[in-house]
Amino acid sequence: MNVVTLDPQLHIQKKRIDSLLSVVDDLRKKIEDGHVTEFVVAALDEDNNVEIYAHTKDFLGGLGMFEMGKTIFIKQMDQ
């Protein structure tokens, strides 16, 4: 369904939601295909609270993945 609106914020919000769901869909497909066996995801909710979702074999593995993700994110922001 195509919706026409004069409010550009709605268009921006729709693109942002589509982008977020694209990441989730990609992760879901990789899990279903057996390429991803463990994961750690950090998310920010509408109240600016950080939520961390994890499915790991053990605590240390999850902590390690979280730290690696943090390091990669920081390095990308510095470039």
Sine and cosine of phi, psi and omega as CSV:
sin_phi,cos_phi,sin_psi,cos_psi,sin_omega,cos_omega
0.00,0.00,0.75,-0.66,0.07,-1.00
-0.99,-0.16,0.75,-0.66,0.02,-1.00
-0.87,-0.49,0.75,-0.66,0.03,-1.00
-0.98,-0.20,0.77,-0.64,0.01,-1.00
-0.66,-0.75,0.48,-0.88,0.07,-1.00
-1.00,-0.08,-0.04,1.00,-0.01,-1.00
-1.00,-0.05,0.96,-0.27,-0.04,-1.00
-0.91,0.42,-0.40,0.92,0.00,-1.00
-0.90,0.43,-0.56,0.83,0.04,-1.00
-0.91,0.42,-0.64,0.77,0.03,-1.00
-0.91,0.42,-0.69,0.73,0.02,-1.00
-0.89,0.45,-0.69,0.72,0.01,-1.00
-0.89,0.45,-0.67,0.75,0.01,-1.00
-0.89,0.45,-0.68,0.73,0.01,-1.00
-0.90,0.43,-0.62,0.78,0.01,-1.00
-0.91,0.41,-0.69,0.72,0.03,-1.00
-0.90,0.44,-0.68,0.73,0.03,-1.00
-0.87,0.49,-0.63,0.78,0.01,-1.00
-0.91,0.42,-0.70,0.71,0.03,-1.00
-0.88,0.48,-0.71,0.71,-0.01,-1.00
-0.92,0.38,-0.50,0.87,0.05,-1.00
-0.89,0.46,-0.66,0.75,0.04,-1.00
-0.90,0.43,-0.71,0.71,0.00,-1.00
-0.90,0.45,-0.68,0.74,0.02,-1.00
-0.89,0.45,-0.64,0.77,0.03,-1.00
-0.89,0.45,-0.69,0.72,0.04,-1.00
-0.89,0.46,-0.69,0.73,0.02,-1.00
-0.85,0.53,-0.71,0.70,-0.01,-1.00
-0.90,0.44,-0.66,0.75,0.01,-1.00
-0.91,0.42,-0.57,0.82,0.06,-1.00
-0.92,0.39,-0.74,0.67,-0.01,-1.00
-0.88,0.47,-0.56,0.83,0.00,-1.00
-0.99,0.16,-0.10,1.00,0.04,-1.00
1.00,0.09,0.13,0.99,0.00,-1.00
-0.98,0.18,-0.46,0.89,0.03,-1.00
-0.92,-0.40,0.84,-0.55,0.00,-1.00
-0.92,-0.38,-0.34,0.94,0.05,-1.00
-0.60,-0.80,0.45,-0.89,0.07,-1.00
-0.41,-0.91,0.38,-0.93,0.15,-0.99
-0.70,-0.71,0.79,-0.61,-0.03,-1.00
-0.79,-0.61,0.75,-0.66,0.10,-0.99
-0.95,-0.31,0.70,-0.72,-0.02,-1.00
-0.69,-0.72,0.42,-0.91,0.04,-1.00
-0.91,-0.41,0.82,-0.57,-0.01,-1.00
-1.00,0.01,0.00,-1.00,-0.09,-1.00
-0.91,0.41,-0.30,0.96,0.04,-1.00
-0.99,-0.13,0.21,0.98,-0.01,-1.00
0.90,0.43,0.48,0.88,0.12,-0.99
-1.00,-0.08,0.69,-0.73,0.03,-1.00
-1.00,0.10,0.74,-0.68,0.06,-1.00
-0.88,-0.48,0.71,-0.70,0.01,-1.00
-0.88,-0.48,0.83,-0.56,0.04,-1.00
-0.94,-0.34,0.73,-0.69,-0.03,-1.00
-0.61,-0.79,0.63,-0.78,0.18,-0.98
-0.71,-0.70,0.99,-0.17,-0.08,-1.00
-0.71,-0.70,0.27,-0.96,0.02,-1.00
-0.96,0.30,-0.55,0.83,0.00,-1.00
-0.44,-0.90,0.20,-0.98,-0.07,-1.00
-0.88,0.47,-0.72,0.69,-0.05,-1.00
-0.90,0.43,-0.61,0.79,0.07,-1.00
-0.89,0.46,-0.69,0.73,0.03,-1.00
-0.90,0.43,-0.67,0.74,0.02,-1.00
-0.90,0.44,-0.66,0.75,0.03,-1.00
-0.89,0.46,-0.70,0.72,0.03,-1.00
-0.90,0.44,-0.64,0.77,0.02,-1.00
-0.89,0.46,-0.70,0.71,0.00,-1.00
-0.91,0.41,-0.63,0.77,0.04,-1.00
-0.90,0.43,-0.68,0.74,0.03,-1.00
-0.88,0.47,-0.66,0.75,0.02,-1.00
-0.89,0.46,-0.69,0.72,0.00,-1.00
-0.90,0.45,-0.70,0.72,0.02,-1.00
-0.88,0.47,-0.69,0.72,0.00,-1.00
-0.87,0.49,-0.73,0.69,-0.01,-1.00
-0.89,0.45,-0.69,0.72,0.02,-1.00
-0.89,0.46,-0.63,0.77,0.03,-1.00
-0.92,0.40,-0.58,0.82,0.00,-1.00
-0.95,0.32,-0.44,0.90,0.00,-1.00
-0.98,0.22,-0.30,0.95,-0.06,-1.00
-0.99,0.14,0.00,0.00,0.00,0.00
